[in-house]
Amino acid sequence: MTTPFTIIVASDRYGAASTDFDREHELLAQFDDIDVTLIAEPGGAEDHLIAIGQRADAILLSTREAVTRRVCEHIPGVKVIARYGVGLDNVDLDAATHHGIVVTHYPQYCTSEVADHAVAMLLTLNRRIVELNDDLRAGAWSSGARRATGILRGPLPAMSSITVGLIGFGRIGQAVVARLKPFGSRILAADPFVDPETIRQAGAEAVALEDLIAQSDMISLHCPLNPETRGLLGPAQFASLKPDVAIVNTCRGPVIDEAALIEFLGAHPMARAALDVTEVEPLVAESLLYQLPNVILTPHSAYYSEQSVRTVRDQTFLSAVAVLRDRRPPTVANPEVLQRVSLLG
């Protein structure tokens, strides 16, 4: 006898109206003890999540759907909330635990892709690729500037001569170090939750955040968004940065105080930034970031490859199914919930 369950996909990425769930049904074929109804109902508002929570045993969501304490209080039938991806800043883990809801995510998601994107941005800024492309298209080469030195907007140091600072040294930060080491840069890392010896063995120097900020020629951010890291780079930190620093952000937009960043870049034209994430997404058309010539923007795409999207879709779904079958998924984001919920190992 099979047990019936309803899984609702609230993510607009994986639960769009056109989603056929063919892949999910393929995965379900290996389980003969459950009967799953799959429903796509994208939407991130509290009331919407509460409404679908009346019919769901599991909710699958992405970044935009916020599971607040109020949501957790009003979805008594939901056994598991599965997050497509790594970050959990949109889920109130304490509230989920209190109400016996297992929260899963996929920490291994897009590690290589984000590391590749971050290093691509670092190299693009260092080699001034976008500037040179724009200036050549505007006629800088054909108008008589025959040498690169006559076109460059600023200095172009060798990667082996610069100091790169990494804020956050989890999976992605460590993957960035592995990619940067062949270039010979001095690499600093600030992460209070990682043992300095681990950082050293990976090929970087463990330093305090304030020392990283003061010494780095380029900075790449790889920390999670939480109350401690929100606005981590704010006015006080920008005051200590080198005037020609280059900043790359592929983690979460609110880790940087955007108003302070814009003011800093406006006052220091030799400084530059490459941002895959911003405080508000999509970035509004009126944002001053579009107008600053020393900013490169990508549309929160660092996570993406066809392979990474397939993998996270599969693993997120299988984690939710595991909980519905009273099995422990590979990752439980709120392990304290296991004191309330009994899952087989």
Buried (B, 14 or more C-beta within 10 A) or exposed (E): EEEEBBBBBBBBBBBEEEBEBEBBEEBBEEBEEBEBEBBBBBBBEBEBBBBBBEBBBBBBBBBBBBBBBBBBEBBEEBBBBBBBBBBBBBBBBEBBBBBBBBBBBBBBBBBBBBBBBBBBBBBBBBEBEBBBEEBEEEEBBEEEBEEEEEBBBEEEEEBEEBBBBBBBBBBBBBBBBEBBEEBEBBBBBBBEEBEBEBBEEBEBBBBEBEBBBBBBBBBBBBBBBEEEBBBBBBEEBBEEBBEBBBBBBBBBBBBBBBEBBBBBBEEBBBBBBBBBBBBEEEBEEEBBBEEBEBBBBBEBEBBBBEEBBEBBBBBBBBBBBBBBBEEBBEBBBBEEBEEEBEBEE
